[in-house]
Amino acid sequence: MATAVLVDGGTLEAGLAAHAAAPGLLPVGGRPAAARLIDELRSLGDVDRLFLAGPEAYLQQTAVVAACDTFVPLAEPTAPALAAWFDARAADDEVLLWSAGGALLTAPLVEQFLRHAPRDASLVLSAVRAAHCDRRWPGHPFGHVERFDTERIHVTPLTLLRPARLGTALPAILSYLLGDLLRQDLLRAFGLATVLRYTTGRLTLDEAMRHLAEHLGGPVVTVLLPQPELCVSLRTRLDYNLVRETVEVGA
């Protein structure tokens, strides 16, 4: 099972300050947005621990703190606290880093992933809920279950694509997921982020972040997005150099 390390460096606060009584803690459906994002990560099925570092304002939101296994206010010496927490779990195989600030999903990236990833790797796309799409785009195909080759592909809420099962369906899937969806301005409407799952072994947090930055070919910022409705996660291993030139990670 994987560990999710979520760091909110203020992006969530800044993005929601104009809409919430408590800056950055906009309730959505009766729950803070950060808590709902944590729920989204847990729903992936392979996240068993969640760590959150963020503004002290989160201490006012018991739902957010309770949803995490560990919370460290950013007012504390965060780097040592993160490193100590990470080192205590050095035997964990994987860590999920929620990466934001310009990550871009493109058709070539997905095509490259599906062609070159190990056969047991997966690409997971979580689209906005069908009910929301019904209101925004009447007649959309979300929620419709298609049969591609021998695999049933559920477009929402989570789509699991395994390269070994896709066969000749890849062009059709790419056309739908990265053509029709992007033409609907989903990126501008809801935001986009990536989650990279990779083997950490016994790396310290600093080493893991450095390796991830080297892997992506640029600096890495791990923050929570203010739009948890649309989550795109590329899940693979660090030693597969899939996204160095095709994913932009903001400084």
Secondary structure, DSSP 4 states (H G I P E B T S, - for coil): -EEEEEE--SHHHHHHTTT-SSTT--EETTEEHHHHHHHHHHTTSSEEEEEEEE-GGGGG-HHHHHHSSEEEETTS-HHHHHHHHHHTTTT-SEEEEEE-SS----HHHHHHHHHHS-TT-EEEEEPPPHHHHHHHSTT--TTPEEEETTEEEE-SSEEEE-HHHHGGGHHHHHHIIIIIHHHTTHHHHH---EEEEEE-TT--HHHHHHHHHHHHTS---B---S-TT-EEEEE--TTS--STTT-----
